[in-house]
Amino acid sequence: MSCVVIEDRFYVSGRLAERTTDWYSQEKGNVWYFGEATANIDENGHITSTEGSWEAGRDGARAGIFMPARPKLGQSSGRSSTRGTLRITSGSRPAGER
């Protein structure tokens, strides 16, 4: 399955603190999450950690539905990147409700 690559950058006080590459794909309307490569960066621009990085198919990690094609009210979903570590959760609720 081909993936779209999303490059994400997080800045603190104008300094790059984290860069992440995420992989997504769409099949039958569902958006699938295939992993991420994360790098935490110190004030000198050096990578200090890649913790949280994972890729479907490696070390037991599996792709999962990030956003269902037809979500139902109140439905939530999450994706575990590796056994026991929840990476992303999402849900739906009525418009205007927080």
PALUMSE-103463 format. One record per atom (N, C-alpha, C, O, CB): atom name; residue number from 1; x negated, z, y. Coordinates in steps of 0.02 Angstrom, whole numbers, always signed. Each point is the difference from the previous one (the first is absolute). Glycine has a CB too. Layout:
REM residues N
[CA; NUM; [X; Z; Y]];
...
***
This chain:
REM residues 98
[N; 1; [-42; +0; -58]];
[CA; 1; [+42; +0; +58]];
[C; 1; [-45; +0; +62]];
[O; 1; [-46; +41; +5]];
[CB; 1; [+139; +20; -67]];
[N; 2; [-80; -106; +108]];
[CA; 2; [-39; -3; +63]];
[C; 2; [+22; +56; +47]];
[O; 2; [+58; +20; +1]];
[CB; 2; [-70; -144; -13]];
[N; 3; [-35; +150; +49]];
[CA; 3; [+13; +55; +47]];
[C; 3; [-14; -21; +72]];
[O; 3; [-43; -42; +13]];
[CB; 3; [+16; +124; -103]];
[N; 4; [+63; -51; +135]];
[CA; 4; [-14; -4; +72]];
[C; 4; [-46; +58; +16]];
[O; 4; [+10; +56; -25]];
[CB; 4; [+102; -112; +52]];
[N; 5; [-163; +44; +13]];
[CA; 5; [-48; +52; +18]];
[C; 5; [+16; +24; +71]];
[O; 5; [+4; -39; +47]];
[CB; 5; [-94; -12; -122]];
[N; 6; [+98; +116; +81]];
[CA; 6; [+13; +31; +65]];
[C; 6; [-60; +43; +19]];
[O; 6; [-20; +44; -37]];
[CB; 6; [+146; -43; +16]];
[N; 7; [-155; -15; +78]];
[CA; 7; [-56; +38; +26]];
[C; 7; [+27; +51; +51]];
[O; 7; [+34; -19; +48]];
[CB; 7; [-116; -78; -66]];
[N; 8; [+68; +160; +7]];
[CA; 8; [+25; +54; +43]];
[C; 8; [-59; +38; +28]];
[O; 8; [-48; +16; -35]];
[CB; 8; [+155; -7; -32]];
[N; 9; [-104; +7; +132]];
[CA; 9; [-53; +38; +33]];
[C; 9; [+31; +60; +35]];
[O; 9; [+52; -6; +33]];
[CB; 9; [-123; -99; -17]];
[N; 10; [+39; +164; -23]];
[CA; 10; [+23; +61; +32]];
[C; 10; [-55; +24; +47]];
[O; 10; [-57; +11; -21]];
[CB; 10; [+131; +20; -78]];
[N; 11; [-56; -22; +163]];
[CA; 11; [-49; +21; +51]];
[C; 11; [+16; +70; +25]];
[O; 11; [+58; +18; +7]];
[CB; 11; [-74; -138; +26]];
[N; 12; [-35; +158; -20]];
[CA; 12; [+6; +66; +31]];
[C; 12; [-42; -1; +63]];
[O; 12; [-61; -11; -2]];
[CB; 12; [+79; +70; -111]];
[N; 13; [+15; -48; +170]];
[CA; 13; [-35; -1; +65]];
[C; 13; [-42; -64; +9]];
[O; 13; [-56; +2; +25]];
[CB; 13; [+54; +123; -26]];
[N; 14; [+31; -181; -20]];
[CA; 14; [-33; -65; +8]];
[C; 14; [-54; -16; -52]];
[O; 14; [-30; -53; +3]];
[CB; 14; [+53; +67; +116]];
[N; 15; [-34; +31; -166]];
[CA; 15; [-51; -9; -51]];
[C; 15; [+33; -15; -68]];
[O; 15; [+47; +35; -19]];
[CB; 15; [-126; +42; +81]];
[N; 16; [+54; -128; -97]];
[CA; 16; [+26; -16; -66]];
[C; 16; [-13; +58; -47]];
[O; 16; [-58; +19; -10]];
[CB; 16; [+40; -143; +30]];
[N; 17; [+71; +153; -49]];
[CA; 17; [-8; +57; -44]];
[C; 17; [+17; -18; -73]];
[O; 17; [-25; +32; -46]];
[CB; 17; [+53; +44; +142]];
[N; 18; [+13; -128; -106]];
[CA; 18; [+18; -20; -67]];
[C; 18; [+18; -74; +0]];
[O; 18; [+33; -25; +46]];
[CB; 18; [+8; +141; -74]];
[N; 19; [-62; -151; -24]];
[CA; 19; [+22; -69; -10]];
[C; 19; [+26; -6; -70]];
[O; 19; [-29; +27; -48]];
[CB; 19; [-55; -73; +132]];
[N; 20; [+139; +11; -91]];
[CA; 20; [+33; -6; -64]];
[C; 20; [+21; -73; -11]];
[O; 20; [+23; -33; +46]];
[CB; 20; [+18; +152; -40]];
[N; 21; [-50; -142; -66]];
[CA; 21; [+24; -66; -22]];
[C; 21; [+53; +13; -53]];
[O; 21; [-15; +31; -51]];
[CB; 21; [-97; -90; +78]];
[N; 22; [+173; +36; -16]];
[CA; 22; [+55; +10; -48]];
[C; 22; [+19; -67; -30]];
[O; 22; [-6; -52; +32]];
[CB; 22; [+48; +151; +33]];
[N; 23; [-19; -98; -128]];
[CA; 23; [+22; -60; -35]];
[C; 23; [+74; +6; -19]];
[O; 23; [+20; +46; -34]];
[CB; 23; [-136; -65; -9]];
[N; 24; [+156; -31; +66]];
[CA; 24; [+72; -2; -13]];
[C; 24; [+18; -68; -28]];
[O; 24; [-33; -50; +12]];
[CB; 24; [+55; +134; +80]];
[N; 25; [+33; -85; -130]];
[CA; 25; [+27; -63; -24]];
[C; 25; [+76; +6; -2]];
[O; 25; [+27; +55; +1]];
[CB; 25; [-132; -79; -70]];
[N; 26; [+139; -33; +65]];
[CA; 26; [+73; +0; -3]];
[C; 26; [+22; -40; -60]];
[O; 26; [-25; -54; -13]];
[CB; 26; [+34; +66; +138]];
[N; 27; [+39; +17; -162]];
[CA; 27; [+26; -32; -59]];
[C; 27; [+74; +17; -6]];
[O; 27; [+18; +59; -2]];
[CB; 27; [-131; -55; -56]];
[N; 28; [+157; -55; +56]];
[CA; 28; [+72; +10; -3]];
[C; 28; [+25; +46; +55]];
[O; 28; [+47; +39; -10]];
[CB; 28; [-52; -56; -114]];
[N; 29; [-26; +13; +182]];
[CA; 29; [+21; +40; +58]];
[C; 29; [-32; +69; +4]];
[O; 29; [-1; +29; +54]];
[CB; 29; [+106; -90; -60]];
[N; 30; [-131; +87; -49]];
[CA; 30; [-34; +65; +1]];
[C; 30; [-70; -9; +29]];
[O; 30; [-34; -49; -15]];
[CB; 30; [+101; +89; -85]];
[N; 31; [-88; +7; +141]];
[CA; 31; [-69; +0; +25]];
[C; 31; [-40; +48; -43]];
[O; 31; [+17; +59; -6]];
[CB; 31; [+20; -87; +126]];
[N; 32; [-90; +3; -150]];
[CA; 32; [-43; +39; -44]];
[C; 32; [-64; +21; +35]];
[O; 32; [-26; -37; +42]];
[CB; 32; [+74; -24; -141]];
[N; 33; [-72; +120; +83]];
[CA; 33; [-62; +26; +28]];
[C; 33; [-53; +0; -55]];
[O; 33; [+10; +31; -53]];
[CB; 33; [+53; +42; +138]];
[N; 34; [-119; -107; -74]];
[CA; 34; [-51; -8; -51]];
[C; 34; [-63; +40; +12]];
[O; 34; [-47; -2; -40]];
[CB; 34; [+92; -110; +23]];
[N; 35; [-48; +149; +73]];
[CA; 35; [-57; +44; +11]];
[C; 35; [-27; -3; +70]];
[O; 35; [+26; -35; +43]];
[CB; 35; [-53; +21; -161]];
[N; 36; [-27; +51; +128]];
[CA; 36; [-32; +2; +65]];
[C; 36; [-74; +18; -6]];
[O; 36; [-20; +35; -46]];
[CB; 36; [+130; -2; +98]];
[N; 37; [-148; -58; -6]];
[CA; 37; [-71; +18; +6]];
[C; 37; [-6; +36; +66]];
[O; 37; [+9; -30; +53]];
[CB; 37; [-52; -70; -123]];
[N; 38; [+27; +164; +67]];
[CA; 38; [-2; +42; +59]];
[C; 38; [-72; +23; +14]];
[O; 38; [-38; +16; -45]];
[CB; 38; [+156; +22; +22]];
[N; 39; [-135; -37; +87]];
[CA; 39; [-66; +26; +20]];
[C; 39; [+9; +45; +61]];
[O; 39; [+24; -22; +52]];
[CB; 39; [-82; -82; -97]];
[N; 40; [+38; +167; +38]];
[CA; 40; [-3; +46; +57]];
[C; 40; [-68; -9; +33]];
[O; 40; [-51; -5; -34]];
[CB; 40; [+131; +89; -21]];
[N; 41; [-80; -86; +121]];
[CA; 41; [-60; -17; +37]];
[C; 41; [-17; +55; +50]];
[O; 41; [+43; +23; +37]];
[CB; 41; [-18; -145; -50]];
[N; 42; [-88; +143; +14]];
[CA; 42; [-21; +53; +46]];
[C; 42; [-15; -27; +70]];
[O; 42; [+5; -61; +11]];
[CB; 42; [-52; +124; -109]];
[N; 43; [+29; -19; +144]];
[CA; 43; [-12; -19; +70]];
[C; 43; [-59; -48; +9]];
[O; 43; [-7; -30; +52]];
[CB; 43; [+55; +140; -20]];
[N; 44; [-90; -116; -84]];
[CA; 44; [-57; -46; +3]];
[C; 44; [+15; -67; -33]];
[O; 44; [-44; -43; -5]];
[CB; 44; [-32; +141; +5]];
[N; 45; [+139; -106; -23]];
[CA; 45; [+20; -63; -31]];
[C; 45; [-16; -5; -74]];
[O; 45; [+5; -54; -29]];
[CB; 45; [-21; +3; +138]];
[N; 46; [-4; +107; -140]];
[CA; 46; [-18; +0; -71]];
[C; 46; [+60; +21; -43]];
[O; 46; [+39; +43; +20]];
[CB; 46; [-158; -16; +10]];
[N; 47; [+127; -58; -87]];
[CA; 47; [+53; +17; -46]];
[C; 47; [-16; +68; -32]];
[O; 47; [-54; +10; -28]];
[CB; 47; [+80; -133; +5]];
[N; 48; [+21; +170; +29]];
[CA; 48; [-10; +66; -28]];
[C; 48; [+39; +11; -65]];
[O; 48; [-18; +44; -40]];
[CB; 48; [-1; -2; +156]];
[N; 49; [+71; -82; -126]];
[CA; 49; [+40; +8; -61]];
[C; 49; [+42; -63; -12]];
[O; 49; [+20; -34; +47]];
[CB; 49; [-16; +159; -29]];
[N; 50; [+7; -138; -81]];
[CA; 50; [+47; -53; -20]];
[C; 50; [+56; +30; -42]];
[O; 50; [+35; -35; -37]];
[CB; 50; [-127; -52; +41]];
[N; 51; [+99; +154; +1]];
[CA; 51; [+52; +35; -38]];
[C; 51; [+69; -29; +17]];
[O; 51; [+14; -14; +58]];
[CB; 51; [-85; +119; -61]];
[N; 52; [+112; -114; -46]];
[CA; 52; [+66; -28; +9]];
[C; 52; [+2; -74; -16]];
[O; 52; [+55; -29; -4]];
[CB; 52; [-35; +115; +91]];
[N; 53; [-77; -117; -96]];
[CA; 53; [-2; -71; -19]];
[C; 53; [+23; -7; -72]];
[O; 53; [-17; +41; -43]];
[CB; 53; [-77; -63; +125]];
[N; 54; [+132; -30; -96]];
[CA; 54; [+21; -14; -68]];
[C; 54; [+22; -73; -5]];
[O; 54; [+16; -32; +51]];
[CB; 54; [+20; +152; -68]];
[N; 55; [-36; -146; -43]];
[CA; 55; [+20; -69; -11]];
[C; 55; [+38; -4; -66]];
[O; 55; [-23; +25; -52]];
[CB; 55; [-77; -68; +117]];
[N; 56; [+159; +12; -64]];
[CA; 56; [+40; -8; -60]];
[C; 56; [-42; -33; -54]];
[O; 56; [-34; -50; +12]];
[CB; 56; [+140; +42; +56]];
[N; 57; [-103; +36; -128]];
[CA; 57; [-37; -28; -56]];
[C; 57; [-67; +34; -12]];
[O; 57; [-32; -12; -51]];
[CB; 57; [+88; -94; +74]];
[N; 58; [-76; +149; +22]];
[CA; 58; [-64; +37; -8]];
[C; 58; [+14; +74; -12]];
[O; 58; [+40; +31; +35]];
[CB; 58; [-99; -114; +39]];
[N; 59; [+25; +110; -123]];
[CA; 59; [+5; +72; -15]];
[C; 59; [+71; +24; -10]];
[O; 59; [+18; +56; +20]];
[CB; 59; [-122; -40; +45]];
[N; 60; [+146; -58; -94]];
[CA; 60; [+69; +19; -14]];
[C; 60; [+49; -7; +58]];
[O; 60; [+59; +14; -9]];
[CB; 60; [-107; +63; -73]];
[N; 61; [+24; -96; +140]];
[CA; 61; [+44; -8; +58]];
[C; 61; [+47; -59; -11]];
[O; 61; [-20; -51; -28]];
[CB; 61; [-68; +101; +106]];
[N; 62; [+150; -43; -56]];
[CA; 62; [+50; -53; -8]];
[C; 62; [+32; -17; +66]];
[O; 62; [+10; +43; +43]];
[CB; 62; [+11; -5; -160]];
[N; 63; [-5; -101; +126]];
[CA; 63; [+38; -22; +58]];
[C; 63; [+70; +30; -4]];
[O; 63; [+24; +16; -54]];
[CB; 63; [-91; -124; +63]];
[N; 64; [+99; +116; +48]];
[CA; 64; [+67; +27; +1]];
[C; 64; [+40; -30; +56]];
[O; 64; [-27; -28; +48]];
[CB; 64; [-15; +133; -99]];
[N; 65; [+108; -98; +46]];
[CA; 65; [+44; -26; +52]];
[C; 65; [-5; +44; +62]];
[O; 65; [+17; +59; -2]];
[CB; 65; [+62; -107; -86]];
[N; 66; [-102; +19; +142]];
[CA; 66; [-7; +34; +64]];
[C; 66; [+66; -1; +37]];
[O; 66; [+20; +49; +32]];
[CB; 66; [-142; -81; -26]];
[N; 67; [+158; -26; -11]];
[CA; 67; [+64; -7; +34]];
[C; 67; [+45; -43; -45]];
[O; 67; [-15; -59; -11]];
[CB; 67; [-39; +69; +127]];
[N; 68; [+109; +19; -141]];
[CA; 68; [+44; -39; -43]];
[C; 68; [+38; -53; +38]];
[O; 68; [+13; +7; +60]];
[CB; 68; [-2; +93; -133]];
[N; 69; [+7; -153; +39]];
[CA; 69; [+36; -56; +31]];
[C; 69; [+68; +22; +26]];
[O; 69; [+22; -22; +53]];
[CB; 69; [-81; -58; -129]];
[N; 70; [+92; +124; +39]];
[CA; 70; [+67; +23; +20]];
[C; 70; [+3; +76; -4]];
[O; 70; [+27; +28; -47]];
[CB; 70; [+25; -135; +5]];
[N; 71; [-81; +140; +93]];
[CA; 71; [+0; +74; -2]];
[C; 71; [+71; +27; +6]];
[O; 71; [+43; -29; +34]];
[CB; 71; [-158; +30; +16]];
[N; 72; [+126; +54; -83]];
[CA; 72; [+65; +34; +3]];
[C; 72; [-7; +61; +46]];
[O; 72; [-53; +31; +4]];
[CB; 72; [+84; -70; -122]];
[N; 73; [+22; +54; +153]];
[CA; 73; [+0; +57; +46]];
[C; 73; [-22; +63; -36]];
[O; 73; [+27; +17; -53]];
[CB; 73; [+65; -70; +120]];
[N; 74; [-141; +88; -40]];
[CA; 74; [-25; +61; -29]];
[C; 74; [-55; -10; -52]];
[O; 74; [-31; +48; -22]];
[CB; 74; [+141; -1; +43]];
[N; 75; [-122; -109; -40]];
[CA; 75; [-52; -15; -50]];
[C; 75; [-68; +12; +30]];
[O; 75; [-13; -16; +58]];
[CB; 75; [+87; -69; -113]];
[N; 76; [-118; +113; +15]];
[CA; 76; [-70; +6; +22]];
[C; 76; [-44; -27; -54]];
[O; 76; [+19; -4; -59]];
[CB; 76; [+7; +105; +129]];
[N; 77; [-86; -121; -51]];
[CA; 77; [-47; -25; -49]];
[C; 77; [-69; +23; +20]];
[O; 77; [-14; +16; +58]];
[CB; 77; [+85; -117; -82]];
[N; 78; [-114; +104; -24]];
[CA; 78; [-69; +20; +12]];
[C; 78; [-45; -36; -49]];
[O; 78; [+22; -25; -51]];
[CB; 78; [+15; +137; +94]];
[N; 79; [-100; -113; -28]];
[CA; 79; [-47; -33; -44]];
[C; 79; [-59; +45; -10]];
[O; 79; [-31; +24; +48]];
[CB; 79; [+67; -138; -8]];
[N; 80; [-52; +126; -102]];
[CA; 80; [-58; +40; -17]];
[C; 80; [-59; -47; -12]];
[O; 80; [+3; -44; -42]];
[CB; 80; [+70; +135; -9]];
[N; 81; [-126; -81; +88]];
[CA; 81; [-58; -44; -8]];
[C; 81; [-38; +16; -64]];
[O; 81; [-21; -45; -36]];
[CB; 81; [+13; +34; +160]];
[N; 82; [+0; +74; -138]];
[CA; 82; [-31; +22; -61]];
[C; 82; [+40; +59; -25]];
[O; 82; [+39; +30; +37]];
[CB; 82; [-154; -70; -1]];
[N; 83; [+107; +56; -97]];
[CA; 83; [+40; +53; -31]];
[C; 83; [+0; +64; +43]];
[O; 83; [-52; +30; +12]];
[CB; 83; [+25; -79; -124]];
[N; 84; [+88; +69; +134]];
[CA; 84; [+8; +62; +35]];
[C; 84; [-12; -2; +75]];
[O; 84; [+5; +52; +33]];
[CB; 84; [-37; -1; -136]];
[N; 85; [+17; -109; +132]];
[CA; 85; [-14; -4; +72]];
[C; 85; [+51; -46; +32]];
[O; 85; [-2; -61; -9]];
[CB; 85; [-121; +82; -10]];
[N; 86; [+169; +7; +57]];
[CA; 86; [+50; -40; +34]];
[C; 86; [-29; -29; +64]];
[O; 86; [-26; +37; +42]];
[CB; 86; [+118; +34; -90]];
[N; 87; [-87; -136; +56]];
[CA; 87; [-30; -34; +57]];
[C; 87; [+51; -15; +54]];
[O; 87; [-13; +13; +59]];
[CB; 87; [-72; -61; -136]];
[N; 88; [+142; +21; +58]];
[CA; 88; [+48; -24; +50]];
[C; 88; [+70; +17; -23]];
[O; 88; [+17; -9; -59]];
[CB; 88; [-95; -83; +95]];
[N; 89; [+119; +115; +10]];
[CA; 89; [+71; +9; -14]];
[C; 89; [+40; -33; +55]];
[O; 89; [-23; -4; +57]];
[CB; 89; [+1; +112; -120]];
[N; 90; [+80; -130; +46]];
[CA; 90; [+45; -30; +49]];
[C; 90; [+71; +16; -20]];
[O; 90; [+13; +18; -57]];
[CB; 90; [-95; -110; +84]];
[N; 91; [+128; +85; +20]];
[CA; 91; [+69; +13; -16]];
[C; 91; [+47; -34; +49]];
[O; 91; [-22; -29; +50]];
[CB; 91; [-12; +137; -99]];
[N; 92; [+98; -103; +35]];
[CA; 92; [+50; -29; +45]];
[C; 92; [+52; +53; +18]];
[O; 92; [+14; +45; -40]];
[CB; 92; [-32; -160; -10]];
[N; 93; [+45; +108; +110]];
[CA; 93; [+53; +46; +22]];
[C; 93; [+43; -37; +51]];
[O; 93; [-19; -53; +24]];
[CB; 93; [-55; +155; -44]];
[N; 94; [+133; -74; +37]];
[CA; 94; [+43; -34; +48]];
[C; 94; [-33; -11; +66]];
[O; 94; [-42; +40; +22]];
[CB; 94; [+139; +10; -78]];
[N; 95; [-80; -105; +90]];
[CA; 95; [-28; -15; +66]];
[C; 95; [+14; +57; +47]];
[O; 95; [+55; +28; +0]];
[CB; 95; [-39; -151; -20]];
[N; 96; [-64; +142; +61]];
[CA; 96; [+8; +54; +48]];
[C; 96; [-17; +68; -27]];
[O; 96; [-7; +48; +39]];
[CB; 96; [+93; -116; +13]];
[N; 97; [-93; +75; -117]];
[CA; 97; [-17; +65; -30]];
[C; 97; [-76; +7; -3]];
[O; 97; [-35; -48; -17]];
[CB; 97; [+142; +49; -50]];
[N; 98; [-131; +58; +82]];
[CA; 98; [-73; +12; -4]];
[C; 98; [-16; +46; -56]];
[O; 98; [-59; +16; -11]];
[CB; 98; [+48; -32; +132]];
***
